[in-house]
Amino acid sequence: MTVALDPAAASRRLTGPLRLLPGVALSAAIGAVAFGLQLFEARLFGQAWIEGLVLAILIGAALRLVWTPSSLWAPGVSFSAKTLLEVAVALLGATVSGAAVAALGPWLLLAIVGVVALAILGGYALGRAFGLPHAMALLVACGNAICGNSAIAAVAPVIEAEGQDVAAAIGFTAVLGIAVVLLVPVVGALMGYDATRVGVLAGLTVYAVPQVLAAAAPAGLAAVQTGAVVKLVRVLMLGPVCLVLGLMRSKQAAGGRGPKLHQMAPWFILVFLALMAARSLGWLPAAILQPLQVSVSALTLSAMAALGLMVDPRAVVRAGPRVAAVAALSALLIGLLALAVIALIPLG
């Protein structure tokens, strides 16, 4: 007797945390394959030219081209792409000390603030020049300048953006964000950057905090740590930006809403800061640091695979040519600003 597998029926039978199991297992399996391919590369060529985290994204995206995860897989894939990635970022804080932030120096800290401000102003100007509405232009500009989807989601209620504008901005940012992650190691290699400079490049250009791990990882742990700190400073700009936008809007309409605390400081950023403080104060035993690094790598592999599974390249088409053009040009703008910072600011 043959029993047909009905994914919808199977998903209904799974309740609670069990609903996450199929998608998490799929993401972990793709991550394991990517890690295995990285090891194979290293054995065959002497080094891994394409790092496992990048391979995980590519494999997931390639699979998504021919197959869309059903309701059986979707909850776990979404959980892996978001929550597991956030956990990885939170744990990464244990590997970064306060001395690393101080080591950035005042000039680089000022440069990060300047890059965010110029990227928002430039991105908004591009959006308006291409005929995008005010709200859409702001969403794309803030998404590119700060932290992609998280910035779009935080800014949207502040400026009272329409749902369709938010969906279009997020749809394209998801695809473009993958392209940025893949390009950072290539640009770093072509420019001959050391680990510190690759980390700065990743921290200044990659949209999502967790994706910095994937972009900087080929250059080593030092690049990941530097990228995480640079990106952390960039993300912390979200609070002031939302506050300024809220104040500007409140002058136009009374009784406006401001950004919520969790939008300005997501939980994983707070945990990252707490663990970084604990590491700086010597409260974390040295014996747990290596296991934490391994955990971060494993979680990020699964998360990158899930992210690839969630990215629909056809979203670029749905987002519309003008939004696509503005987002791409805004990404190019922040990339050029990042290269200028690396060239002008003494690093390491």
Summary of the structure (lengths in Angstrom):
residues: 348
radius of gyration: 20.2
end to end distance: 67.9
largest distance: 71.5
contacts: 1255
relative contact order: 0.18
helix: 80%
strand: 0%
